[in-house]
């Protein structure tokens, strides 16, 4: 398809073209008026169908969003210290970052993990690690979001076991497991099993949480990572909702009633610099989800129709050049997320283009949220951009273009069958971004304009290699100090359960309680489900 025929990617026209486009190819007019809107735009009231103006009538007048800061690195002990630091400075929720081995269902002592242990997040191999992470942090009062996907059922089980040790019943736990495996096949690559086994684990977690952890958000359907890979705002909305449709259908096919699980579905979006497009994106996504759930799936519980979402400011927008400029970018992105009605927010540290955020950068990022909450005026009224000719026109245009993409994915049989199509669409968008930057059609301050020869070397967080050696020592001691016959029996029971149809979460939890490691549990299921091999 020719570039000028596409509806989801900005055209490449060069810096001398007088036209202006959003990254989704929406041409921005010099001025907007009432004639740019439908005669009767479908808005509704805040807290009422179709929820375009927000999922609560009072929004932040009644309660602010949850302020989370994504954190976790090196050892469980160091991560515990960072969590306590953030809570002491006003965080109202925790967001747990895991290292690459954990995300791939591998123990730290796997030979493939050398040099990666504790690098991108905390290493969680055992119940001892999870226990240390939350030492002194009462799980009945804190909400924890876990950025974990393929092993989501395993990590939630470990979290629940630690809660039980604290005397906290599972029905009192609050938080979210990302648990969105489809976007891993498309955008991130942190998968273990083929789609069939992965989707079974996803829907098993839906059912388990409905019965045992009813306050837990069972999935955070993530457009964030599509945007990080290079998709446009329209593509982010469309492909996120396509994945959500696939999860809802899979749960229904597994025998669940839509209103039994849909109220605990959550979403995860990216925040970028174009404030107006971002506000419109969030508003459009809410309206679309309300109609999809009511009209496509027959949901009757209003909670099933409410798109509740977390926002993280755009990691891909951060620059290593002149990194202090990132403070301004993050503030704009956070402001857009709040004006767009987010339920929780993570603001990136200004140094994250260079390394994991330093303690100082994490505090500034948190303070950014607090300034937005208390000084910007964004929380004083619901949906403050409502009625803007420009924002309402963008909302309608994003919705229309996103529905066209959803229709294409439907034609291909849904997200599971459309992985290659979605990946190609995002790749083309990413290429377009790069070309527009190269030609200076799009300006990135400090990178392709107002750049400087001097390179600023920052005092960044560096993970001590000794932490990896300490983790391996702890893991070896854990594996030596247990009933090996019991461990082998529990892993065999898990393989048997994986071959059957019973819910796997109970069996996973028993194995972990009896001191099977995270990697051993994931490996037992891999023995049955196999390993996913993407097409080259």
C-alpha positions as CSV (number, residue, x, y, z in Angstrom):
1,X,0.0,0.0,0.0
2,X,1.4,3.4,-0.9
3,X,2.4,5.7,2.0
4,X,-0.2,8.3,1.2
5,X,-3.0,5.7,1.3
6,X,-2.1,4.6,4.9
7,X,-4.3,5.8,7.7
8,X,-2.1,5.0,10.7
9,X,1.4,6.4,9.9
10,X,2.5,9.9,9.2
11,X,3.7,10.5,5.6
12,X,7.3,11.4,5.0
13,X,7.1,14.8,3.3
14,X,10.2,16.6,4.5
15,X,10.7,19.8,6.6
16,X,9.6,22.3,3.9
17,X,6.1,20.9,3.5
18,X,3.7,23.4,5.2
19,X,1.4,20.6,6.4
20,X,1.5,19.2,9.9
21,X,0.8,15.6,10.9
22,X,0.5,13.6,14.1
23,X,2.5,10.4,14.1
24,X,-0.7,8.6,13.1
25,X,-0.9,10.5,9.8
26,X,-3.7,12.8,11.0
27,X,-3.3,16.1,9.2
28,X,-3.6,18.9,11.8
29,X,-5.5,21.9,10.5
30,X,-4.5,25.5,11.2
31,X,-7.7,26.0,13.1
32,X,-10.7,23.9,14.2
33,X,-14.3,24.9,14.5
34,X,-17.7,23.3,15.3
35,X,-18.0,22.2,11.7
36,X,-15.1,19.7,12.3
37,X,-17.3,17.7,14.7
38,X,-20.4,15.5,14.2
39,X,-23.7,17.2,15.0
40,X,-24.1,15.1,18.1
41,X,-20.7,13.7,19.3
42,X,-21.1,10.7,21.6
43,X,-19.6,11.9,24.8
44,X,-22.0,11.1,27.7
45,X,-21.3,12.1,31.3
46,X,-18.1,11.2,33.2
47,X,-18.6,7.8,34.8
48,X,-21.4,6.8,32.3
49,X,-21.4,4.9,29.1
50,X,-19.5,5.2,26.8
51,X,-17.0,6.5,29.4
52,X,-15.1,8.7,26.9
53,X,-15.0,11.4,29.6
54,X,-13.7,9.1,32.3
55,X,-14.6,6.0,34.3
56,X,-15.6,7.8,37.5
57,X,-18.0,10.7,37.9
58,X,-15.7,12.8,40.0
59,X,-12.3,11.4,38.7
60,X,-9.5,13.0,40.7
61,X,-11.8,15.2,42.8
62,X,-12.7,12.1,44.8
63,X,-9.3,10.2,44.6
64,X,-6.0,10.9,42.8
65,X,-4.5,8.3,40.5
66,X,-2.1,5.7,42.0
67,X,1.4,7.1,41.8
68,X,3.7,4.2,40.9
69,X,7.4,4.2,40.1
70,X,8.8,1.2,38.2
71,X,11.6,-0.2,40.3
72,X,13.7,-3.2,40.8
73,X,17.3,-4.1,40.2
74,X,20.1,-6.3,41.3
75,X,19.1,-8.2,44.5
76,X,15.9,-8.6,46.4
77,X,17.5,-6.7,49.3
78,X,18.4,-3.7,47.2
79,X,15.0,-3.7,45.5
80,X,13.4,-3.8,49.0
81,X,15.4,-0.7,49.9
82,X,14.3,1.2,46.8
83,X,10.6,0.3,47.4
84,X,10.8,1.6,51.0
85,X,12.5,4.8,49.7
86,X,9.7,5.4,47.2
87,X,6.9,4.7,49.7
88,X,8.6,7.1,52.2
89,X,8.6,9.8,49.5
90,X,4.9,9.5,48.6
91,X,4.5,6.6,46.2
92,X,1.1,5.2,46.6
93,X,1.8,1.9,44.8
94,X,4.7,-0.3,43.8
95,X,5.7,-1.3,40.3
96,X,7.9,-4.4,40.1
97,X,10.6,-4.7,37.5
98,X,12.1,-8.1,36.9
99,X,15.4,-9.0,35.3
100,X,15.6,-10.7,31.9
101,X,16.1,-14.3,33.2
102,X,13.0,-14.0,35.4
103,X,11.0,-12.7,32.5
104,X,12.1,-15.7,30.4
105,X,11.3,-18.2,33.2
106,X,15.0,-19.0,33.8
107,X,16.8,-19.4,37.1
108,X,19.8,-17.2,37.6
109,X,22.1,-20.2,37.5
110,X,21.1,-21.1,34.0
111,X,24.3,-20.7,31.8
112,X,22.4,-18.5,29.4
113,X,21.9,-15.9,32.1
114,X,25.5,-15.0,32.8
115,X,25.8,-11.2,32.9
116,X,22.1,-10.6,32.9
117,X,21.2,-11.4,36.5
118,X,19.7,-8.3,38.2
119,X,20.4,-6.0,35.2
120,X,17.0,-4.8,34.0
121,X,15.2,-5.6,37.2
122,X,15.2,-7.8,40.3
123,X,16.1,-11.5,40.1
124,X,13.4,-13.6,41.5
125,X,14.3,-17.3,41.6
126,X,12.6,-18.5,44.8
127,X,10.1,-17.8,47.5
128,X,13.1,-16.5,49.5
129,X,13.7,-13.8,47.0
130,X,10.1,-12.7,47.0
131,X,10.0,-12.7,50.7
132,X,13.1,-10.5,50.9
133,X,11.6,-8.1,48.3
134,X,8.7,-7.3,50.5
135,X,10.3,-7.6,53.9
136,X,8.7,-4.9,56.1
137,X,6.1,-4.0,53.4
138,X,2.6,-5.1,54.5
139,X,0.9,-6.6,51.5
140,X,-2.6,-5.8,52.8
141,X,-2.0,-2.0,52.4
142,X,0.2,-1.7,49.3
143,X,-0.8,-2.2,45.7
144,X,1.8,-4.0,43.6
145,X,2.0,-4.0,39.8
146,X,4.2,-6.8,38.3
147,X,5.7,-6.3,34.9
148,X,5.7,-10.0,34.1
149,X,4.2,-12.0,31.3
150,X,5.1,-15.6,30.4
151,X,5.7,-16.5,34.1
152,X,2.9,-14.3,35.4
153,X,1.1,-17.2,37.2
154,X,4.3,-18.2,38.9
155,X,5.2,-14.7,40.2
156,X,1.7,-14.0,41.5
157,X,1.8,-17.4,43.3
158,X,5.0,-16.4,45.0
159,X,3.5,-13.0,45.9
160,X,0.4,-14.7,47.4
161,X,2.6,-17.2,49.4
162,X,4.5,-14.2,50.9
163,X,1.2,-12.5,51.7
164,X,0.0,-15.6,53.5
165,X,3.2,-15.7,55.5
166,X,2.4,-12.1,56.6
167,X,-1.1,-13.2,57.6
168,X,-2.7,-11.5,54.5
169,X,-5.4,-13.6,52.9
170,X,-5.3,-13.7,49.1
171,X,-8.6,-12.0,48.8
172,X,-7.0,-8.9,50.4
173,X,-4.2,-8.6,47.8
174,X,-4.4,-5.7,45.4
175,X,-2.3,-5.2,42.3
176,X,-1.8,-6.3,38.7
177,X,0.1,-8.9,36.7
178,X,0.9,-7.7,33.2
179,X,0.2,-11.2,31.9
180,X,0.0,-10.0,28.3
181,X,1.8,-12.6,26.3
182,X,0.5,-11.6,22.8
183,X,2.4,-8.4,22.8
184,X,5.6,-10.4,23.7
185,X,5.3,-12.2,20.4
186,X,4.8,-8.9,18.6
187,X,7.0,-6.4,20.3
188,X,9.2,-7.5,23.1
189,X,10.3,-11.2,22.6
190,X,10.1,-12.3,26.2
191,X,8.0,-15.4,25.6
192,X,8.5,-19.0,26.7
193,X,5.7,-21.2,25.3
194,X,3.7,-21.2,22.0
195,X,0.5,-19.2,22.0
196,X,-1.8,-22.2,22.9
197,X,0.0,-22.9,26.2
198,X,0.5,-19.2,27.0
199,X,-3.2,-18.4,26.5
200,X,-4.2,-21.3,28.7
201,X,-2.0,-19.9,31.5
202,X,-3.6,-16.5,31.0
203,X,-7.2,-17.7,31.2
204,X,-6.3,-20.0,34.1
205,X,-5.1,-16.9,36.0
206,X,-8.4,-15.1,35.2
207,X,-10.3,-18.0,36.7
208,X,-8.0,-18.4,39.7
209,X,-8.1,-14.8,40.6
210,X,-11.9,-14.6,40.3
211,X,-12.1,-17.4,42.9
212,X,-9.2,-16.5,45.2
213,X,-7.8,-13.0,44.5
214,X,-10.8,-11.0,43.5
215,X,-9.2,-7.5,44.0
216,X,-6.3,-8.4,41.6
217,X,-6.2,-7.1,38.0
218,X,-5.5,-10.3,36.2
219,X,-4.0,-8.7,33.1
220,X,-2.6,-5.4,31.9
221,X,-3.2,-5.4,28.2
222,X,-0.3,-3.4,26.9
223,X,-0.1,-1.0,24.1
224,X,3.0,0.5,25.8
225,X,5.4,-1.8,24.2
226,X,4.0,-1.4,20.8
227,X,4.7,2.3,21.1
228,X,8.1,1.6,22.4
229,X,8.8,-0.5,19.3
230,X,7.7,2.4,17.0
231,X,4.0,2.2,16.4
232,X,1.8,5.3,16.1
233,X,-0.9,6.4,18.5
234,X,-3.7,4.9,16.3
235,X,-1.8,1.6,16.0
236,X,-1.3,1.6,19.8
237,X,-5.1,1.8,20.4
238,X,-6.0,-0.6,17.6
239,X,-3.5,-3.4,18.4
240,X,-4.0,-3.1,22.1
241,X,-7.8,-3.6,21.7
242,X,-7.2,-6.4,19.2
243,X,-5.2,-8.3,21.9
244,X,-7.9,-7.5,24.4
245,X,-10.5,-9.0,22.1
246,X,-8.4,-12.1,21.8
247,X,-8.1,-12.5,25.6
248,X,-11.8,-12.0,26.1
249,X,-12.7,-14.6,23.5
250,X,-10.2,-17.1,24.9
251,X,-11.7,-16.7,28.3
252,X,-15.2,-17.2,27.0
253,X,-14.0,-20.3,25.0
254,X,-12.5,-21.6,28.3
255,X,-16.0,-21.5,29.8
256,X,-15.9,-18.2,31.7
257,X,-18.8,-15.7,31.6
258,X,-17.8,-12.3,30.3
259,X,-19.0,-10.4,33.3
260,X,-17.2,-12.8,35.6
261,X,-13.7,-11.8,34.5
262,X,-14.0,-8.6,32.4
263,X,-14.2,-6.2,35.4
264,X,-10.7,-7.1,36.4
265,X,-9.1,-6.5,33.0
266,X,-6.8,-3.5,32.9
267,X,-4.8,-1.7,30.2
268,X,-1.4,-0.2,29.9
269,X,-0.7,2.7,27.6
270,X,2.3,4.8,26.6
271,X,2.5,8.6,27.1
272,X,4.2,10.6,24.4
273,X,4.9,14.3,23.9
274,X,2.0,15.4,21.7
275,X,-0.3,16.3,24.6
276,X,-3.4,16.8,22.4
277,X,-3.1,13.5,20.5
278,X,-2.4,11.6,23.7
279,X,-5.5,13.0,25.5
280,X,-7.6,12.1,22.4
281,X,-6.1,8.6,22.3
282,X,-7.1,7.8,25.8
283,X,-10.6,9.2,25.3
284,X,-11.1,7.2,22.0
285,X,-9.9,4.0,23.6
286,X,-12.4,4.2,26.4
287,X,-15.3,4.8,24.0
288,X,-14.2,2.0,21.8
289,X,-13.8,-0.5,24.6
290,X,-17.2,0.3,26.0
291,X,-18.8,-0.5,22.7
292,X,-16.7,-3.6,22.0
293,X,-17.7,-5.1,25.4
294,X,-21.4,-4.2,25.2
295,X,-22.0,-4.7,21.5
296,X,-19.5,-7.5,20.5
297,X,-19.4,-9.6,23.7
298,X,-22.8,-8.8,25.3
299,X,-21.4,-7.5,28.6
300,X,-24.0,-6.1,30.9
301,X,-22.0,-5.3,34.0
302,X,-20.9,-1.6,33.6
303,X,-17.5,-2.5,35.2
304,X,-16.8,-4.8,32.2
305,X,-17.2,-1.8,29.8
306,X,-14.9,0.5,31.7
307,X,-11.4,0.7,30.3
308,X,-9.2,1.3,33.3
309,X,-5.6,1.9,32.4
310,X,-2.1,2.6,33.7
311,X,0.2,5.0,31.9
312,X,4.0,5.0,31.7
313,X,5.7,8.0,30.1
314,X,7.5,7.1,26.9
315,X,10.8,5.5,27.4
316,X,11.6,5.7,23.7
317,X,11.2,9.5,23.8
318,X,14.0,9.9,26.3
319,X,17.3,11.1,24.9
320,X,20.9,10.3,26.0
321,X,21.9,13.7,24.6
322,X,21.1,16.6,27.0
323,X,19.3,14.2,29.3
324,X,18.0,16.9,31.6
325,X,15.5,17.8,28.8
326,X,13.8,14.6,29.6
327,X,12.4,16.1,32.8
328,X,10.3,18.4,30.6
329,X,9.3,15.6,28.3
330,X,8.2,13.4,31.2
331,X,6.2,16.3,32.7
332,X,4.3,16.9,29.4
333,X,3.6,13.2,29.1
334,X,2.4,12.8,32.7
335,X,0.2,15.9,32.3
336,X,-1.4,14.4,29.1
337,X,-2.0,11.1,30.9
338,X,-3.8,12.8,33.8
339,X,-5.9,15.0,31.5
340,X,-6.7,11.9,29.6
341,X,-8.0,10.1,32.7
342,X,-5.4,7.5,33.7
343,X,-6.0,5.4,36.8
344,X,-2.3,5.1,37.7
345,X,0.9,6.6,36.4
346,X,4.6,5.9,36.2
347,X,6.9,8.8,35.3
348,X,10.3,7.8,33.9
349,X,13.6,9.0,35.4
350,X,15.4,11.6,33.3
351,X,18.5,9.4,33.1
352,X,16.7,6.2,31.8
353,X,18.1,6.6,28.3
354,X,21.5,5.8,30.0
355,X,20.7,3.3,32.7
356,X,18.2,2.2,35.3
357,X,17.0,5.3,37.2
358,X,19.2,6.6,39.9
359,X,17.6,7.3,43.3
360,X,17.7,11.1,42.6
361,X,16.1,10.7,39.2
362,X,13.4,8.4,40.6
363,X,12.5,11.0,43.3
364,X,12.3,13.8,40.7
365,X,10.0,11.6,38.6
366,X,7.8,11.1,41.6
367,X,7.8,14.8,42.4
368,X,6.7,15.5,38.8
369,X,3.5,13.5,39.4
370,X,3.0,15.3,42.7
371,X,3.4,18.7,41.0
372,X,0.9,17.7,38.4
373,X,-1.5,16.6,41.1
374,X,-1.3,19.6,43.3
375,X,-0.1,22.6,41.1
376,X,-1.3,22.1,37.5
377,X,-5.0,22.4,37.9
378,X,-5.5,19.2,35.9
379,X,-7.2,17.5,38.8
380,X,-9.7,20.3,39.5
381,X,-12.3,19.2,36.9
382,X,-13.2,16.1,35.0
383,X,-12.0,15.7,31.4
384,X,-10.6,19.2,31.1
385,X,-10.0,19.1,27.3
386,X,-13.6,18.1,26.6
387,X,-15.3,20.3,24.1
388,X,-12.1,21.4,22.4
389,X,-12.8,21.4,18.7
390,X,-9.3,20.1,18.1
391,X,-9.3,17.3,20.8
392,X,-12.8,16.1,19.9
393,X,-11.8,16.0,16.2
394,X,-8.7,14.0,17.1
395,X,-10.7,11.7,19.3
396,X,-13.1,10.9,16.5
397,X,-10.3,10.5,13.9
398,X,-8.3,8.1,16.1
399,X,-11.3,6.0,16.8
400,X,-12.3,5.8,13.1
401,X,-8.8,4.8,12.0
402,X,-8.3,2.3,14.9
403,X,-11.5,0.5,14.0
404,X,-10.2,0.1,10.4
405,X,-7.1,-1.7,11.7
406,X,-9.2,-3.8,14.1
407,X,-11.3,-4.9,11.1
408,X,-8.2,-6.0,9.2
409,X,-7.0,-8.0,12.2
410,X,-10.5,-9.6,12.4
411,X,-10.2,-10.6,8.8
412,X,-7.0,-12.4,9.6
413,X,-8.6,-14.4,12.4
414,X,-7.7,-12.2,15.4
415,X,-4.4,-11.3,17.0
416,X,-3.1,-14.8,17.5
417,X,-3.2,-15.3,13.7
418,X,-2.2,-11.8,12.8
419,X,1.1,-11.5,14.7
420,X,3.1,-11.2,11.5
421,X,0.7,-8.5,10.1
422,X,0.8,-6.4,13.3
423,X,4.6,-6.7,13.5
424,X,5.0,-5.5,10.0
425,X,2.7,-2.6,10.5
426,X,4.7,-1.5,13.6
427,X,8.0,-2.0,11.8
428,X,6.8,0.3,9.0
429,X,5.7,2.9,11.5
430,X,9.1,2.7,13.2
431,X,10.9,3.2,9.9
432,X,8.8,6.3,9.2
433,X,9.7,7.8,12.6
434,X,13.4,7.4,11.8
435,X,13.0,8.9,8.4
436,X,11.1,11.9,9.6
437,X,13.8,12.5,12.3
438,X,16.6,12.1,9.7
439,X,15.0,14.6,7.4
440,X,14.2,17.0,10.3
441,X,10.5,16.8,9.4
442,X,10.1,16.0,13.1
443,X,12.3,17.7,15.6
444,X,13.8,16.2,18.7
445,X,15.4,18.9,20.8
446,X,19.1,18.2,21.5
447,X,19.2,15.4,18.9
448,X,18.5,16.7,15.4
449,X,18.2,20.4,16.4
450,X,19.8,22.5,19.1
451,X,22.3,19.8,19.5
452,X,25.7,20.3,21.1
453,X,29.1,18.8,20.6
454,X,29.8,18.3,24.3
455,X,28.7,15.0,25.6
456,X,27.4,15.1,29.2
457,X,28.5,12.1,31.3
458,X,26.0,11.6,34.1
459,X,26.4,9.9,37.4
460,X,24.2,6.9,36.6
461,X,23.2,3.8,38.5
462,X,25.5,0.9,37.9
463,X,24.6,-2.6,39.1
464,X,27.5,-4.1,41.0
465,X,28.6,-7.4,39.4
466,X,29.0,-8.8,42.9
467,X,25.2,-8.8,43.2
468,X,25.0,-11.5,40.5
469,X,27.6,-13.7,42.3
470,X,25.6,-13.2,45.6
471,X,22.4,-14.2,43.9
472,X,24.0,-17.4,42.6
473,X,25.3,-18.2,46.0
474,X,21.9,-17.8,47.6
475,X,20.2,-19.9,44.9
476,X,22.7,-22.7,45.3
477,X,22.1,-22.7,49.1
478,X,18.3,-22.8,48.5
479,X,18.5,-25.7,46.1
480,X,20.7,-27.6,48.5
481,X,18.5,-27.1,51.5
482,X,15.2,-28.8,50.4
483,X,13.5,-32.2,50.0
484,X,14.7,-33.2,46.6
485,X,12.3,-36.1,46.2
486,X,9.4,-33.8,47.1
487,X,10.6,-31.2,44.5
488,X,10.8,-33.9,41.8
489,X,7.3,-35.2,42.7
490,X,5.8,-31.6,42.6
491,X,7.3,-31.0,39.2
492,X,6.0,-34.3,37.9
493,X,2.5,-33.3,39.2
494,X,2.8,-30.0,37.3
495,X,3.7,-31.8,34.1
496,X,0.7,-34.1,34.5
497,X,-1.6,-31.1,35.2
498,X,-0.3,-29.3,32.1
499,X,-1.2,-32.3,30.0
500,X,-4.7,-32.1,31.3
501,X,-7.3,-29.4,31.5
502,X,-7.4,-28.5,35.2
503,X,-6.5,-25.0,36.3
504,X,-2.7,-24.9,36.7
505,X,-2.3,-22.1,39.2
506,X,-3.1,-24.3,42.3
507,X,-0.5,-26.8,41.2
508,X,2.1,-24.1,40.5
509,X,1.5,-22.6,44.0
510,X,1.9,-25.9,45.7
511,X,5.2,-26.6,43.9
512,X,6.6,-23.2,44.8
513,X,5.5,-23.6,48.5
514,X,7.5,-26.9,48.6
515,X,10.6,-25.0,47.4
516,X,10.6,-25.6,43.7
517,X,12.3,-22.7,42.0
518,X,10.7,-20.4,39.5
519,X,12.9,-21.7,36.6
520,X,12.1,-25.3,37.5
521,X,8.3,-24.6,37.5
522,X,8.5,-22.8,34.2
523,X,10.7,-25.6,32.8
524,X,8.2,-28.3,33.8
525,X,5.5,-26.6,31.8
526,X,7.9,-26.0,28.9
527,X,8.4,-29.8,28.8
528,X,4.7,-30.1,28.0
529,X,3.9,-26.9,26.1
530,X,7.1,-26.7,24.1
531,X,9.1,-23.6,23.3
532,X,7.9,-20.9,21.0
533,X,10.1,-20.4,17.9
534,X,9.3,-17.2,16.0
535,X,9.5,-17.1,12.2
536,X,12.8,-15.7,11.0
